[in-house]
Amino acid sequence: MPQIALSELRSRIEQVFEDSYARRTDAIVELLADFRAELNAGRARAVDLINGRWQVNGWVRKGIVLHARFGHLIDTSAELQSTSFEYDTMPVRRFSLEEAVRVPGGSTIRDGCYLARGVVCLPPSFVNIGVYVDEASTIDSHCSIGACTRIGKRVAINPGVQIGGVMQPIEMLPTIIGDDAILGGQSGVYDGVLVSAGAVIAAGVVLTRQSVLYDPRRKETHRSAPGGSLIVPPMAVVVAGARFLDKGAGVGSGLLANVPVIAGYRDDPNLGEFVLSELMN
């Protein structure tokens, strides 16, 4: 079967998405399968870096949304060797040996995501549709990678990390993890947070768009702009911190709220490997 041109695929996806009267047909089911094949190959991507800025590919988001709109719930227990019910438009991803992706049994990776050569996904983990994982990155056990997440090269995602997917609104940036970043065990990154290249999120730290990230050394405060993402600076080492809710003597005095704090930067010679190792555990 000849490969459909990406421009034609985009046009057909947007046409079906905008047609509120569209009903499931064999042609639509085939269209979604062609779309997932482009996601698997990394040619269709939820987000792209263009002229130094991340830009959402809205038509890809629309294509993913259509999978739930036109899916039929079926029994997939035999396929997964456990009790399982899922839309027939959201099967599990099948890899070939030639793709050089290490996926031991016990993880669930949905069809319609790109895992580059050298990627490791240790069980049990879940990788949702629309995810893009670049070369030599590792997803350790008990991790969940949400829809449309973009993960760069040589990223280390330690056990228990949760990365929240972003589907709506269509134009909102997904969660993005830059090259060479490290996410410590049981940390969480949600709501389209952008973790820049080389940054470290220490074990147990949770970041959302609503988080206020403090850098006490540089006396800087990082917040998300209206409708934008919280951006963790390149090479920043983010640890769990706390601040007083009320410095007075009234009700609430002495109470602390957890806040993420930039403890330093990986390119700072005073921040040794021993310190980084301790932060990950």
PyRosetta script that sets phi, psi and omega in degrees:
from pyrosetta import init, pose_from_sequence

init()
pose = pose_from_sequence("MPQIALSELRSRIEQVFEDSYARRTDAIVELLADFRAELNAGRARAVDLINGRWQVNGWVRKGIVLHARFGHLIDTSAELQSTSFEYDTMPVRRFSLEEAVRVPGGSTIRDGCYLARGVVCLPPSFVNIGVYVDEASTIDSHCSIGACTRIGKRVAINPGVQIGGVMQPIEMLPTIIGDDAILGGQSGVYDGVLVSAGAVIAAGVVLTRQSVLYDPRRKETHRSAPGGSLIVPPMAVVVAGARFLDKGAGVGSGLLANVPVIAGYRDDPNLGEFVLSELMN")
pose.set_psi(1, 127.9)
pose.set_omega(1, -178.5)
pose.set_phi(2, -67.0)
pose.set_psi(2, 146.8)
pose.set_omega(2, 179.9)
pose.set_phi(3, -74.6)
pose.set_psi(3, 133.4)
pose.set_omega(3, 179.7)
pose.set_phi(4, -75.0)
pose.set_psi(4, 140.4)
pose.set_omega(4, 178.3)
pose.set_phi(5, -65.9)
pose.set_psi(5, 142.4)
pose.set_omega(5, -176.3)
pose.set_phi(6, -62.3)
pose.set_psi(6, -36.9)
pose.set_omega(6, 179.3)
pose.set_phi(7, -64.5)
pose.set_psi(7, -40.0)
pose.set_omega(7, 178.2)
pose.set_phi(8, -68.7)
pose.set_psi(8, -40.8)
pose.set_omega(8, 178.2)
pose.set_phi(9, -59.2)
pose.set_psi(9, -45.5)
pose.set_omega(9, 178.7)
pose.set_phi(10, -59.6)
pose.set_psi(10, -45.9)
pose.set_omega(10, -179.0)
pose.set_phi(11, -60.9)
pose.set_psi(11, -42.7)
pose.set_omega(11, -177.9)
pose.set_phi(12, -70.9)
pose.set_psi(12, -38.7)
pose.set_omega(12, 177.7)
pose.set_phi(13, -61.7)
pose.set_psi(13, -47.1)
pose.set_omega(13, -178.1)
pose.set_phi(14, -66.2)
pose.set_psi(14, -35.0)
pose.set_omega(14, 178.7)
pose.set_phi(15, -64.6)
pose.set_psi(15, -45.2)
pose.set_omega(15, 179.3)
pose.set_phi(16, -67.0)
pose.set_psi(16, -40.2)
pose.set_omega(16, -178.7)
pose.set_phi(17, -61.3)
pose.set_psi(17, -40.7)
pose.set_omega(17, -177.1)
pose.set_phi(18, -78.2)
pose.set_psi(18, -14.6)
pose.set_omega(18, -179.1)
pose.set_phi(19, -87.7)
pose.set_psi(19, 96.5)
pose.set_omega(19, -177.4)
pose.set_phi(20, -69.5)
pose.set_psi(20, -12.4)
pose.set_omega(20, 179.7)
pose.set_phi(21, -98.0)
pose.set_psi(21, -0.4)
pose.set_omega(21, -177.4)
pose.set_phi(22, -63.1)
pose.set_psi(22, 140.0)
pose.set_omega(22, 176.5)
pose.set_phi(23, -120.2)
pose.set_psi(23, 154.7)
pose.set_omega(23, -178.0)
pose.set_phi(24, -59.0)
pose.set_psi(24, 131.5)
pose.set_omega(24, 175.1)
pose.set_phi(25, -136.7)
pose.set_psi(25, 167.0)
pose.set_omega(25, 176.2)
pose.set_phi(26, -60.9)
pose.set_psi(26, -34.8)
pose.set_omega(26, -179.8)
pose.set_phi(27, -65.4)
pose.set_psi(27, -38.2)
pose.set_omega(27, 179.1)
pose.set_phi(28, -70.3)
pose.set_psi(28, -41.5)
pose.set_omega(28, 177.9)
pose.set_phi(29, -60.9)
pose.set_psi(29, -40.9)
pose.set_omega(29, 177.5)
pose.set_phi(30, -66.9)
pose.set_psi(30, -37.9)
pose.set_omega(30, 177.3)
pose.set_phi(31, -60.4)
pose.set_psi(31, -43.5)
pose.set_omega(31, 179.7)
pose.set_phi(32, -66.1)
pose.set_psi(32, -36.1)
pose.set_omega(32, 176.8)
pose.set_phi(33, -65.4)
pose.set_psi(33, -41.4)
pose.set_omega(33, 176.1)
pose.set_phi(34, -62.4)
pose.set_psi(34, -39.8)
pose.set_omega(34, 178.7)
pose.set_phi(35, -63.0)
pose.set_psi(35, -44.9)
pose.set_omega(35, 179.4)
pose.set_phi(36, -64.1)
pose.set_psi(36, -34.1)
pose.set_omega(36, 177.9)
pose.set_phi(37, -62.4)
pose.set_psi(37, -37.4)
pose.set_omega(37, 177.8)
pose.set_phi(38, -70.6)
pose.set_psi(38, -35.5)
pose.set_omega(38, 174.2)
pose.set_phi(39, -64.7)
pose.set_psi(39, -44.9)
pose.set_omega(39, 179.8)
pose.set_phi(40, -59.2)
pose.set_psi(40, -36.0)
pose.set_omega(40, -177.8)
pose.set_phi(41, -83.0)
pose.set_psi(41, -7.6)
pose.set_omega(41, -179.8)
pose.set_phi(42, 80.0)
pose.set_psi(42, 7.9)
pose.set_omega(42, 179.3)
pose.set_phi(43, -82.8)
pose.set_psi(43, -35.4)
pose.set_omega(43, 172.1)
pose.set_phi(44, -98.0)
pose.set_psi(44, 127.3)
pose.set_omega(44, -175.4)
pose.set_phi(45, -134.8)
pose.set_psi(45, 144.1)
pose.set_omega(45, -179.4)
pose.set_phi(46, -68.9)
pose.set_psi(46, -25.8)
pose.set_omega(46, -177.4)
pose.set_phi(47, -150.6)
pose.set_psi(47, 147.6)
pose.set_omega(47, 178.4)
pose.set_phi(48, -134.7)
pose.set_psi(48, 148.9)
pose.set_omega(48, 174.8)
pose.set_phi(49, -90.9)
pose.set_psi(49, 112.3)
pose.set_omega(49, -176.5)
pose.set_phi(50, -124.0)
pose.set_psi(50, 118.7)
pose.set_omega(50, -179.2)
pose.set_phi(51, 52.2)
pose.set_psi(51, 41.4)
pose.set_omega(51, 176.1)
pose.set_phi(52, 80.4)
pose.set_psi(52, 3.7)
pose.set_omega(52, -179.8)
pose.set_phi(53, -125.5)
pose.set_psi(53, 138.3)
pose.set_omega(53, 177.4)
pose.set_phi(54, -78.2)
pose.set_psi(54, 130.7)
pose.set_omega(54, -179.6)
pose.set_phi(55, -128.7)
pose.set_psi(55, 135.7)
pose.set_omega(55, -178.8)
pose.set_phi(56, -77.2)
pose.set_psi(56, 137.3)
pose.set_omega(56, 169.5)
pose.set_phi(57, -95.2)
pose.set_psi(57, 92.0)
pose.set_omega(57, -172.9)
pose.set_phi(58, -58.5)
pose.set_psi(58, -33.7)
pose.set_omega(58, -177.4)
pose.set_phi(59, -66.3)
pose.set_psi(59, -29.7)
pose.set_omega(59, 177.2)
pose.set_phi(60, -68.2)
pose.set_psi(60, -42.7)
pose.set_omega(60, 175.8)
pose.set_phi(61, -58.7)
pose.set_psi(61, -42.4)
pose.set_omega(61, -179.5)
pose.set_phi(62, -62.5)
pose.set_psi(62, -41.2)
pose.set_omega(62, 179.1)
pose.set_phi(63, -62.1)
pose.set_psi(63, -37.5)
pose.set_omega(63, 179.2)
pose.set_phi(64, -68.8)
pose.set_psi(64, -41.9)
pose.set_omega(64, 178.7)
pose.set_phi(65, -59.1)
pose.set_psi(65, -35.8)
pose.set_omega(65, -178.6)
pose.set_phi(66, -62.7)
pose.set_psi(66, -23.7)
pose.set_omega(66, -178.8)
pose.set_phi(67, -64.3)
pose.set_psi(67, -37.3)
pose.set_omega(67, 176.8)
pose.set_phi(68, -78.1)
pose.set_psi(68, -33.9)
pose.set_omega(68, -178.0)
pose.set_phi(69, -65.3)
pose.set_psi(69, -37.0)
pose.set_omega(69, -175.1)
pose.set_phi(70, -111.1)
pose.set_psi(70, 4.5)
pose.set_omega(70, -179.1)
pose.set_phi(71, -77.0)
pose.set_psi(71, 148.1)
pose.set_omega(71, 172.7)
pose.set_phi(72, -110.0)
pose.set_psi(72, 131.5)
pose.set_omega(72, 179.7)
pose.set_phi(73, -71.1)
pose.set_psi(73, 126.4)
pose.set_omega(73, -178.8)
pose.set_phi(74, -131.9)
pose.set_psi(74, 165.4)
pose.set_omega(74, 176.9)
pose.set_phi(75, -86.1)
pose.set_psi(75, 114.7)
pose.set_omega(75, 180.0)
pose.set_phi(76, -110.2)
pose.set_psi(76, 21.0)
pose.set_omega(76, -176.1)
pose.set_phi(77, -60.3)
pose.set_psi(77, -42.4)
pose.set_omega(77, -177.8)
pose.set_phi(78, -64.3)
pose.set_psi(78, -37.9)
pose.set_omega(78, -178.2)
pose.set_phi(79, -67.3)
pose.set_psi(79, -40.5)
pose.set_omega(79, -176.8)
pose.set_phi(80, -98.9)
pose.set_psi(80, 0.2)
pose.set_omega(80, 178.9)
pose.set_phi(81, 57.3)
pose.set_psi(81, 35.7)
pose.set_omega(81, 174.9)
pose.set_phi(82, -161.7)
pose.set_psi(82, 165.9)
pose.set_omega(82, 179.6)
pose.set_phi(83, -64.5)
pose.set_psi(83, 120.8)
pose.set_omega(83, -174.0)
pose.set_phi(84, -155.2)
pose.set_psi(84, 135.2)
pose.set_omega(84, 176.1)
pose.set_phi(85, -133.7)
pose.set_psi(85, 127.0)
pose.set_omega(85, -175.1)
pose.set_phi(86, -150.8)
pose.set_psi(86, 162.9)
pose.set_omega(86, 175.0)
pose.set_phi(87, -64.7)
pose.set_psi(87, 142.4)
pose.set_omega(87, 179.1)
pose.set_phi(88, -69.8)
pose.set_psi(88, -13.0)
pose.set_omega(88, 176.9)
pose.set_phi(89, -87.8)
pose.set_psi(89, 0.7)
pose.set_omega(89, -179.3)
pose.set_phi(90, -127.0)
pose.set_psi(90, 62.0)
pose.set_omega(90, 178.9)
pose.set_phi(91, -73.7)
pose.set_psi(91, 171.6)
pose.set_omega(91, 176.5)
pose.set_phi(92, -79.6)
pose.set_psi(92, 155.0)
pose.set_omega(92, -178.8)
pose.set_phi(93, -80.0)
pose.set_psi(93, 138.2)
pose.set_omega(93, 175.5)
pose.set_phi(94, -112.0)
pose.set_psi(94, 130.3)
pose.set_omega(94, -179.2)
pose.set_phi(95, -107.7)
pose.set_psi(95, 155.9)
pose.set_omega(95, 172.1)
pose.set_phi(96, -106.7)
pose.set_psi(96, 157.3)
pose.set_omega(96, 179.6)
pose.set_phi(97, -59.9)
pose.set_psi(97, -33.2)
pose.set_omega(97, -178.3)
pose.set_phi(98, -65.7)
pose.set_psi(98, -21.1)
pose.set_omega(98, 180.0)
pose.set_phi(99, -73.6)
pose.set_psi(99, -15.4)
pose.set_omega(99, 175.5)
pose.set_phi(100, 56.8)
pose.set_psi(100, 41.6)
pose.set_omega(100, 174.8)
pose.set_phi(101, -109.2)
pose.set_psi(101, 127.8)
pose.set_omega(101, -178.5)
pose.set_phi(102, -91.9)
pose.set_psi(102, 108.8)
pose.set_omega(102, -179.1)
pose.set_phi(103, -132.1)
pose.set_psi(103, 86.3)
pose.set_omega(103, 176.4)
pose.set_phi(104, -62.7)
pose.set_psi(104, 157.7)
pose.set_omega(104, -179.2)
pose.set_phi(105, -61.4)
pose.set_psi(105, 150.8)
pose.set_omega(105, 176.9)
pose.set_phi(106, 112.8)
pose.set_psi(106, -9.5)
pose.set_omega(106, 176.1)
pose.set_phi(107, -103.2)
pose.set_psi(107, 158.3)
pose.set_omega(107, 175.6)
pose.set_phi(108, -117.7)
pose.set_psi(108, 115.9)
pose.set_omega(108, 178.1)
pose.set_phi(109, -120.7)
pose.set_psi(109, 116.8)
pose.set_omega(109, -176.1)
pose.set_phi(110, -73.7)
pose.set_psi(110, 146.8)
pose.set_omega(110, 172.3)
pose.set_phi(111, -61.7)
pose.set_psi(111, 140.0)
pose.set_omega(111, -178.7)
pose.set_phi(112, 100.0)
pose.set_psi(112, 31.6)
pose.set_omega(112, 173.4)
pose.set_phi(113, -139.8)
pose.set_psi(113, 153.7)
pose.set_omega(113, -176.0)
pose.set_phi(114, -108.3)
pose.set_psi(114, 122.8)
pose.set_omega(114, 171.9)
pose.set_phi(115, -119.7)
pose.set_psi(115, 115.5)
pose.set_omega(115, -175.0)
pose.set_phi(116, -75.1)
pose.set_psi(116, 171.7)
pose.set_omega(116, 179.1)
pose.set_phi(117, -58.7)
pose.set_psi(117, 137.5)
pose.set_omega(117, 177.7)
pose.set_phi(118, 86.0)
pose.set_psi(118, -1.7)
pose.set_omega(118, 177.8)
pose.set_phi(119, -72.4)
pose.set_psi(119, 141.3)
pose.set_omega(119, 177.5)
pose.set_phi(120, -119.8)
pose.set_psi(120, 131.6)
pose.set_omega(120, 177.9)
pose.set_phi(121, -129.8)
pose.set_psi(121, 101.3)
pose.set_omega(121, -173.8)
pose.set_phi(122, -87.2)
pose.set_psi(122, 145.4)
pose.set_omega(122, -176.0)
pose.set_phi(123, -82.7)
pose.set_psi(123, 156.6)
pose.set_omega(123, -11.3)
pose.set_phi(124, -87.7)
pose.set_psi(124, 131.6)
pose.set_omega(124, 177.0)
pose.set_phi(125, -138.8)
pose.set_psi(125, 161.8)
pose.set_omega(125, 178.5)
pose.set_phi(126, -129.6)
pose.set_psi(126, 127.5)
pose.set_omega(126, 177.9)
pose.set_phi(127, -122.6)
pose.set_psi(127, 121.1)
pose.set_omega(127, -172.6)
pose.set_phi(128, -89.2)
pose.set_psi(128, 170.7)
pose.set_omega(128, -178.6)
pose.set_phi(129, -63.2)
pose.set_psi(129, 144.9)
pose.set_omega(129, 178.0)
pose.set_phi(130, 86.2)
pose.set_psi(130, -3.2)
pose.set_omega(130, 179.9)
pose.set_phi(131, -74.2)
pose.set_psi(131, 143.6)
pose.set_omega(131, 176.9)
pose.set_phi(132, -127.5)
pose.set_psi(132, 117.1)
pose.set_omega(132, -179.7)
pose.set_phi(133, -118.2)
pose.set_psi(133, 121.2)
pose.set_omega(133, -175.8)
pose.set_phi(134, -86.1)
pose.set_psi(134, -179.5)
pose.set_omega(134, -167.6)
pose.set_phi(135, -57.6)
pose.set_psi(135, 141.1)
pose.set_omega(135, 169.0)
pose.set_phi(136, 63.7)
pose.set_psi(136, 20.3)
pose.set_omega(136, 175.5)
pose.set_phi(137, -88.1)
pose.set_psi(137, 153.9)
pose.set_omega(137, -177.6)
pose.set_phi(138, -124.5)
pose.set_psi(138, 127.4)
pose.set_omega(138, 172.9)
pose.set_phi(139, -108.2)
pose.set_psi(139, 110.7)
pose.set_omega(139, -175.6)
pose.set_phi(140, -81.5)
pose.set_psi(140, -178.2)
pose.set_omega(140, -172.4)
pose.set_phi(141, -67.7)
pose.set_psi(141, 153.8)
pose.set_omega(141, 177.0)
pose.set_phi(142, 60.9)
pose.set_psi(142, 34.2)
pose.set_omega(142, 176.8)
pose.set_phi(143, -104.3)
pose.set_psi(143, 151.4)
pose.set_omega(143, 175.2)
pose.set_phi(144, -129.3)
pose.set_psi(144, 123.2)
pose.set_omega(144, -178.1)
pose.set_phi(145, -112.0)
pose.set_psi(145, 113.2)
pose.set_omega(145, -172.7)
pose.set_phi(146, -75.6)
pose.set_psi(146, 164.6)
pose.set_omega(146, -175.0)
pose.set_phi(147, -54.4)
pose.set_psi(147, 137.2)
pose.set_omega(147, 173.4)
pose.set_phi(148, 72.1)
pose.set_psi(148, 5.4)
pose.set_omega(148, 178.1)
pose.set_phi(149, -61.0)
pose.set_psi(149, 139.9)
pose.set_omega(149, 176.1)
pose.set_phi(150, -111.6)
pose.set_psi(150, 121.9)
pose.set_omega(150, -178.5)
pose.set_phi(151, -120.8)
pose.set_psi(151, 130.3)
pose.set_omega(151, -175.1)
pose.set_phi(152, -81.3)
pose.set_psi(152, -162.2)
pose.set_omega(152, -178.7)
pose.set_phi(153, -82.1)
pose.set_psi(153, 144.6)
pose.set_omega(153, 171.9)
pose.set_phi(154, 57.3)
pose.set_psi(154, 31.9)
pose.set_omega(154, 177.8)
pose.set_phi(155, -82.5)
pose.set_psi(155, 136.4)
pose.set_omega(155, 177.6)
pose.set_phi(156, -107.3)
pose.set_psi(156, 111.3)
pose.set_omega(156, 178.7)
pose.set_phi(157, -108.0)
pose.set_psi(157, 106.5)
pose.set_omega(157, -171.8)
pose.set_phi(158, -79.2)
pose.set_psi(158, 170.2)
pose.set_omega(158, -173.1)
pose.set_phi(159, -55.9)
pose.set_psi(159, 138.9)
pose.set_omega(159, 173.2)
pose.set_phi(160, 81.4)
pose.set_psi(160, 6.6)
pose.set_omega(160, -179.3)
pose.set_phi(161, -71.4)
pose.set_psi(161, 138.9)
pose.set_omega(161, 176.2)
pose.set_phi(162, -117.1)
pose.set_psi(162, 122.7)
pose.set_omega(162, 176.4)
pose.set_phi(163, -116.5)
pose.set_psi(163, 117.7)
pose.set_omega(163, -175.7)
pose.set_phi(164, -78.4)
pose.set_psi(164, 136.4)
pose.set_omega(164, 177.3)
pose.set_phi(165, -81.8)
pose.set_psi(165, 159.4)
pose.set_omega(165, 178.0)
pose.set_phi(166, -130.0)
pose.set_psi(166, 118.5)
pose.set_omega(166, 177.8)
pose.set_phi(167, -116.1)
pose.set_psi(167, -38.1)
pose.set_omega(167, -177.7)
pose.set_phi(168, -128.6)
pose.set_psi(168, 144.3)
pose.set_omega(168, -6.8)
pose.set_phi(169, -67.7)
pose.set_psi(169, 158.6)
pose.set_omega(169, -174.4)
pose.set_phi(170, -55.6)
pose.set_psi(170, -39.4)
pose.set_omega(170, -173.3)
pose.set_phi(171, -82.2)
pose.set_psi(171, -4.2)
pose.set_omega(171, -177.5)
pose.set_phi(172, -77.1)
pose.set_psi(172, 135.9)
pose.set_omega(172, 178.6)
pose.set_phi(173, -63.0)
pose.set_psi(173, 141.2)
pose.set_omega(173, 174.1)
pose.set_phi(174, -78.3)
pose.set_psi(174, 177.8)
pose.set_omega(174, 173.8)
pose.set_phi(175, -69.2)
pose.set_psi(175, 133.0)
pose.set_omega(175, -176.1)
pose.set_phi(176, -127.6)
pose.set_psi(176, 129.1)
pose.set_omega(176, 178.2)
pose.set_phi(177, -116.8)
pose.set_psi(177, 117.9)
pose.set_omega(177, -174.4)
pose.set_phi(178, -75.5)
pose.set_psi(178, 168.2)
pose.set_omega(178, 179.4)
pose.set_phi(179, -53.7)
pose.set_psi(179, 141.1)
pose.set_omega(179, 172.1)
pose.set_phi(180, 64.6)
pose.set_psi(180, 14.4)
pose.set_omega(180, 176.1)
pose.set_phi(181, -74.8)
pose.set_psi(181, 159.9)
pose.set_omega(181, 177.7)
pose.set_phi(182, -129.5)
pose.set_psi(182, 126.4)
pose.set_omega(182, 175.1)
pose.set_phi(183, -111.0)
pose.set_psi(183, 114.8)
pose.set_omega(183, -177.0)
pose.set_phi(184, -70.2)
pose.set_psi(184, 161.7)
pose.set_omega(184, -177.1)
pose.set_phi(185, -54.8)
pose.set_psi(185, 137.9)
pose.set_omega(185, 177.7)
pose.set_phi(186, 63.1)
pose.set_psi(186, 17.3)
pose.set_omega(186, 174.0)
pose.set_phi(187, -82.8)
pose.set_psi(187, 166.0)
pose.set_omega(187, -179.5)
pose.set_phi(188, -141.0)
pose.set_psi(188, 135.8)
pose.set_omega(188, 177.7)
pose.set_phi(189, -129.2)
pose.set_psi(189, 119.6)
pose.set_omega(189, -171.2)
pose.set_phi(190, -132.4)
pose.set_psi(190, 170.9)
pose.set_omega(190, 167.3)
pose.set_phi(191, 60.5)
pose.set_psi(191, 30.8)
pose.set_omega(191, 176.5)
pose.set_phi(192, 78.7)
pose.set_psi(192, 24.9)
pose.set_omega(192, 174.2)
pose.set_phi(193, -64.7)
pose.set_psi(193, 141.7)
pose.set_omega(193, 178.5)
pose.set_phi(194, -108.0)
pose.set_psi(194, 110.0)
pose.set_omega(194, 176.8)
pose.set_phi(195, -93.4)
pose.set_psi(195, 110.8)
pose.set_omega(195, -173.4)
pose.set_phi(196, -71.4)
pose.set_psi(196, 168.3)
pose.set_omega(196, -176.3)
pose.set_phi(197, -55.9)
pose.set_psi(197, 134.4)
pose.set_omega(197, 174.7)
pose.set_phi(198, 78.2)
pose.set_psi(198, -1.9)
pose.set_omega(198, -178.3)
pose.set_phi(199, -72.1)
pose.set_psi(199, 155.9)
pose.set_omega(199, 177.7)
pose.set_phi(200, -122.5)
pose.set_psi(200, 126.9)
pose.set_omega(200, 172.9)
pose.set_phi(201, -106.9)
pose.set_psi(201, 112.0)
pose.set_omega(201, -173.5)
pose.set_phi(202, -67.6)
pose.set_psi(202, 162.5)
pose.set_omega(202, -178.4)
pose.set_phi(203, -54.5)
pose.set_psi(203, 132.4)
pose.set_omega(203, 174.3)
pose.set_phi(204, 83.9)
pose.set_psi(204, -5.4)
pose.set_omega(204, -179.3)
pose.set_phi(205, -78.2)
pose.set_psi(205, 136.9)
pose.set_omega(205, 178.5)
pose.set_phi(206, -118.7)
pose.set_psi(206, 129.1)
pose.set_omega(206, 179.7)
pose.set_phi(207, -122.6)
pose.set_psi(207, 133.5)
pose.set_omega(207, 173.7)
pose.set_phi(208, -132.8)
pose.set_psi(208, 174.3)
pose.set_omega(208, 176.2)
pose.set_phi(209, -60.9)
pose.set_psi(209, -26.3)
pose.set_omega(209, -178.2)
pose.set_phi(210, -85.0)
pose.set_psi(210, -8.1)
pose.set_omega(210, -179.0)
pose.set_phi(211, -65.7)
pose.set_psi(211, 145.7)
pose.set_omega(211, 172.6)
pose.set_phi(212, -110.8)
pose.set_psi(212, 115.8)
pose.set_omega(212, -173.8)
pose.set_phi(213, -99.4)
pose.set_psi(213, 122.1)
pose.set_omega(213, -176.2)
pose.set_phi(214, -103.8)
pose.set_psi(214, 142.3)
pose.set_omega(214, 172.4)
pose.set_phi(215, -122.7)
pose.set_psi(215, 92.2)
pose.set_omega(215, -174.9)
pose.set_phi(216, -66.3)
pose.set_psi(216, -28.4)
pose.set_omega(216, -179.3)
pose.set_phi(217, -70.9)
pose.set_psi(217, -44.3)
pose.set_omega(217, -179.9)
pose.set_phi(218, -91.6)
pose.set_psi(218, -2.9)
pose.set_omega(218, -179.6)
pose.set_phi(219, 55.1)
pose.set_psi(219, 48.0)
pose.set_omega(219, 179.5)
pose.set_phi(220, -119.3)
pose.set_psi(220, 148.4)
pose.set_omega(220, 175.5)
pose.set_phi(221, -121.9)
pose.set_psi(221, 129.5)
pose.set_omega(221, -178.9)
pose.set_phi(222, -110.6)
pose.set_psi(222, 122.8)
pose.set_omega(222, 176.5)
pose.set_phi(223, -130.2)
pose.set_psi(223, 160.1)
pose.set_omega(223, 173.4)
pose.set_phi(224, -78.3)
pose.set_psi(224, 139.5)
pose.set_omega(224, 173.5)
pose.set_phi(225, -73.2)
pose.set_psi(225, 158.9)
pose.set_omega(225, 178.3)
pose.set_phi(226, -53.8)
pose.set_psi(226, 121.3)
pose.set_omega(226, -179.1)
pose.set_phi(227, 76.5)
pose.set_psi(227, 1.7)
pose.set_omega(227, -177.7)
pose.set_phi(228, -108.0)
pose.set_psi(228, -168.5)
pose.set_omega(228, -175.9)
pose.set_phi(229, -105.3)
pose.set_psi(229, 151.0)
pose.set_omega(229, 164.8)
pose.set_phi(230, -75.7)
pose.set_psi(230, 127.7)
pose.set_omega(230, -176.8)
pose.set_phi(231, -111.2)
pose.set_psi(231, 119.4)
pose.set_omega(231, 172.8)
pose.set_phi(232, -83.0)
pose.set_psi(232, 124.0)
pose.set_omega(232, -175.3)
pose.set_phi(233, -62.2)
pose.set_psi(233, 155.5)
pose.set_omega(233, 177.0)
pose.set_phi(234, -56.9)
pose.set_psi(234, 138.0)
pose.set_omega(234, 174.4)
pose.set_phi(235, 68.7)
pose.set_psi(235, 2.2)
pose.set_omega(235, -179.2)
pose.set_phi(236, -67.5)
pose.set_psi(236, 143.3)
pose.set_omega(236, 175.0)
pose.set_phi(237, -108.5)
pose.set_psi(237, 108.7)
pose.set_omega(237, -173.8)
pose.set_phi(238, -100.9)
pose.set_psi(238, 125.1)
pose.set_omega(238, -180.0)
pose.set_phi(239, -123.0)
pose.set_psi(239, 167.2)
pose.set_omega(239, 176.4)
pose.set_phi(240, -75.2)
pose.set_psi(240, 134.5)
pose.set_omega(240, 177.1)
pose.set_phi(241, -132.9)
pose.set_psi(241, -169.7)
pose.set_omega(241, -179.8)
pose.set_phi(242, -154.8)
pose.set_psi(242, 154.1)
pose.set_omega(242, 174.5)
pose.set_phi(243, -141.7)
pose.set_psi(243, 154.5)
pose.set_omega(243, 178.7)
pose.set_phi(244, -71.7)
pose.set_psi(244, 136.5)
pose.set_omega(244, 175.0)
pose.set_phi(245, -74.3)
pose.set_psi(245, -34.7)
pose.set_omega(245, -177.8)
pose.set_phi(246, -147.1)
pose.set_psi(246, 120.0)
pose.set_omega(246, -179.2)
pose.set_phi(247, -84.2)
pose.set_psi(247, -7.1)
pose.set_omega(247, -179.2)
pose.set_phi(248, -82.0)
pose.set_psi(248, -165.8)
pose.set_omega(248, -177.8)
pose.set_phi(249, -104.3)
pose.set_psi(249, 6.9)
pose.set_omega(249, -176.4)
pose.set_phi(250, -83.5)
pose.set_psi(250, -163.7)
pose.set_omega(250, 178.4)
pose.set_phi(251, -62.3)
pose.set_psi(251, 131.3)
pose.set_omega(251, -178.9)
pose.set_phi(252, 95.5)
pose.set_psi(252, -8.6)
pose.set_omega(252, 179.8)
pose.set_phi(253, -65.9)
pose.set_psi(253, 140.1)
pose.set_omega(253, -179.7)
pose.set_phi(254, 88.0)
pose.set_psi(254, -8.7)
pose.set_omega(254, 178.4)
pose.set_phi(255, -82.8)
pose.set_psi(255, 143.8)
pose.set_omega(255, -178.8)
pose.set_phi(256, -116.7)
pose.set_psi(256, 146.0)
pose.set_omega(256, 173.7)
pose.set_phi(257, -114.6)
pose.set_psi(257, 139.6)
pose.set_omega(257, 178.2)
pose.set_phi(258, -71.4)
pose.set_psi(258, 134.6)
pose.set_omega(258, 176.4)
pose.set_phi(259, -139.8)
pose.set_psi(259, 146.8)
pose.set_omega(259, 174.4)
pose.set_phi(260, -78.3)
pose.set_psi(260, 140.1)
pose.set_omega(260, -176.4)
pose.set_phi(261, -131.2)
pose.set_psi(261, 138.5)
pose.set_omega(261, 174.0)
pose.set_phi(262, -84.0)
pose.set_psi(262, 110.8)
pose.set_omega(262, -177.3)
pose.set_phi(263, -81.7)
pose.set_psi(263, -18.1)
pose.set_omega(263, -178.1)
pose.set_phi(264, 165.9)
pose.set_psi(264, -166.0)
pose.set_omega(264, -178.9)
pose.set_phi(265, -132.3)
pose.set_psi(265, 142.9)
pose.set_omega(265, -173.6)
pose.set_phi(266, -62.3)
pose.set_psi(266, -25.6)
pose.set_omega(266, 179.0)
pose.set_phi(267, -87.3)
pose.set_psi(267, 5.4)
pose.set_omega(267, 174.9)
pose.set_phi(268, -81.2)
pose.set_psi(268, 119.8)
pose.set_omega(268, -178.0)
pose.set_phi(269, -61.8)
pose.set_psi(269, -17.7)
pose.set_omega(269, 179.9)
pose.set_phi(270, -83.0)
pose.set_psi(270, -7.8)
pose.set_omega(270, 178.1)
pose.set_phi(271, -100.3)
pose.set_psi(271, 94.9)
pose.set_omega(271, -172.6)
pose.set_phi(272, -78.1)
pose.set_psi(272, 166.9)
pose.set_omega(272, 178.2)
pose.set_phi(273, -63.4)
pose.set_psi(273, -30.4)
pose.set_omega(273, 179.1)
pose.set_phi(274, -62.8)
pose.set_psi(274, -42.7)
pose.set_omega(274, 179.2)
pose.set_phi(275, -62.6)
pose.set_psi(275, -44.8)
pose.set_omega(275, 178.5)
pose.set_phi(276, -60.6)
pose.set_psi(276, -42.1)
pose.set_omega(276, 179.6)
pose.set_phi(277, -62.4)
pose.set_psi(277, -40.6)
pose.set_omega(277, 179.6)
pose.set_phi(278, -66.2)
pose.set_psi(278, -35.2)
pose.set_omega(278, -178.9)
pose.set_phi(279, -67.0)
pose.set_psi(279, -28.8)
pose.set_omega(279, -177.3)
pose.set_phi(280, -78.5)
pose.set_psi(280, -16.6)
pose.set_omega(280, -174.2)
pose.set_phi(281, -102.2)
pose.dump_pdb("model.pdb")
